[in-house]
């Protein structure tokens, strides 16, 4: 089993950006290079082009930096006429602000790795191009396709009104990690698939071992104001945060009330406790916490913390009753900002390279993100060997087939809108506030922040 990034690095980068880690690096081969066509042509070998890639991979520490450098080095060796300068993004919470500063100084990067909550702001205010229009639909389809295509649901994660503004690159899904030793001591033999089972298991474990049941990374201190995972909880109960046109907020939908009332009941009974990610890790490592729901990127930190003293297993996001859960995604997409045609074509070649099966294999094995081309997990030249030994890959792959987008709110106040929802959810679940009235109030306040 590979070593992974420390939880401190994950927290520093933010849960939405988190990745598991090992040192060593990619150098992927151009096995999935997309043929020319559509709106772009391949940059002629006789033409020299310099482009800039802004990326937050260095925020993941040495493993992220090494992997990014290796991937770019491999690209430059295969494309000696294209020079790529890496611009490390300095804050997981301020990527859009950093790009704005770059634009003011006349140094806008050509390709940007950014989280999905910035999607609409990237398109409306930072000039991310519609790849279907600029690169051509056939080029985009070819990038997503090939002998090892993207999961269909993943190709829609950076769409706006059906147009592709970003290429999903590094992301993870919400996974329920659990201490199987505590489960065994409580006489539980199967992983919980529903929230009712989670609560029942938590009660049995508390009685048998004294350990707490669950820390839910979608809510409270562990969520740290982000709503990517919270949206999954709400969607799974047939709730929503916006209407179908994504023009109005729907915080007070009946499904949202159901979801948060359910969570409130688990908190009131003591089956779910409100801890930060760092506190949850410490409790889990000491055998005093049975379950953690959070980004799958925490897998490595949990393994390291357990130190082999107990067995950690993982399962998919629980659902409500018989309804299937609806996972959302954390993580990032690649956006094209350049307006120069030569730089655009060079940048798109880089985007093809970074998302190829070989690059995804390298990112998964060395950094820990699940592959967005699921079939490579069954191919011997890619991830088949890794998939047979990595116990946490399967829940991610299963959830990629049914993933729904982490919705970005419109306008420049999108982060404040997300915070309004996260704070309302926390007050309902952990402070006993009335779900319906609190959500209605949050919706009213957040609506004033819409454009």
Buried (B, 14 or more C-beta within 10 A) or exposed (E): EBEBBBBEBBBBBBBBBBBBBBBBBBBBBBBBBBEBBBBBEBBEEEEEBEBBBBBBBBBBBEBBBBBBBBBBBBBBEBBEBBBBEBBBBEEBBEBBEBBBEBBEEEEBBBBBBBBBBBBBBBBBBBBBBBBBEBBBBBBBBBBBBBEBBBBEBBBBBBBBEEBBBBBBBBBBBBBBBBBBBBBEBBEBEEBBBBBBBBBBBBBBBBEBBEBBBBBBBBBBBBBBBBBBBBBBBBBBBBBBBBEEEBEEBBBBBEBBBBBBBBBBBBBEEEBBBBBBBBBBBBBBBEBBBBBBBBBBBBBBBBBBBBEEEBBBBBBBBBBBEEEEBBBBBBBBBBBBBBEEEBBBBBBBBBBBBBBBBBBBBBBBBBBBBBBBBBBBBEBEEBBEEBBEEBBBBBBBBBBBEBBBBBBBBBBBBBBEBBBBBBBBBBBBBBEEBBBBEBBBBBBEBBEEBBE
